């Protein structure tokens, strides 16, 4: 099953650290996507491209 750990460019540093930990534990790389906490609202196309790239 594909797995991606995403965090946005404007994500608070402690969430980036948590995302890094999760990605490391899962054996995948964390990806950075445009926008902030609700990237699906402010950068929906870019987020959709990142999700689509998993498949």
C-alpha positions as CSV (number, residue, x, y, z in Angstrom):
1,X,0.0,0.0,0.0
2,X,1.4,3.4,-0.9
3,X,2.3,5.7,2.0
4,X,3.2,9.3,1.9
5,X,3.9,11.6,4.8
6,X,3.2,15.2,3.8
7,X,3.8,18.5,5.5
8,X,3.2,21.9,4.1
9,X,5.7,24.7,3.6
10,X,4.0,26.7,6.4
11,X,3.6,23.8,8.8
12,X,4.6,24.6,12.4
13,X,8.1,23.2,13.2
14,X,6.9,20.7,15.8
15,X,4.5,19.2,13.3
16,X,7.3,18.9,10.8
17,X,9.4,17.1,13.4
18,X,6.5,14.7,14.1
19,X,6.1,14.1,10.4
20,X,9.8,13.3,10.1
21,X,9.6,10.8,12.9
22,X,6.5,9.1,11.4
23,X,8.1,9.0,7.9
24,X,11.3,7.6,9.4
25,X,9.5,4.9,11.3
26,X,7.5,4.0,8.2
27,X,10.6,3.9,6.0
28,X,9.5,6.6,3.7
29,X,10.6,10.2,3.0
30,X,8.5,13.2,4.1
31,X,7.3,15.3,1.3
32,X,6.8,19.1,1.5
33,X,3.7,20.5,-0.3
34,X,2.8,24.1,-0.9
35,X,0.6,26.1,1.5
36,X,-0.3,25.9,5.1
37,X,-2.2,23.7,7.5
38,X,-5.2,23.5,5.2
39,X,-3.4,23.0,1.9
40,X,-6.4,21.3,0.4
41,X,-8.2,24.7,0.5
42,X,-5.4,27.1,-0.5
43,X,-3.4,24.9,-2.9
44,X,-5.7,22.1,-3.9
45,X,-4.2,21.4,-7.3
46,X,-0.6,21.2,-6.0
47,X,-1.8,18.9,-3.1
48,X,-3.7,16.7,-5.5
49,X,-0.6,16.3,-7.7
50,X,1.4,15.2,-4.7
51,X,-1.2,12.6,-3.7
52,X,-1.6,11.5,-7.3
53,X,2.2,10.9,-7.6
54,X,1.9,8.2,-4.9
55,X,0.0,6.0,-7.4
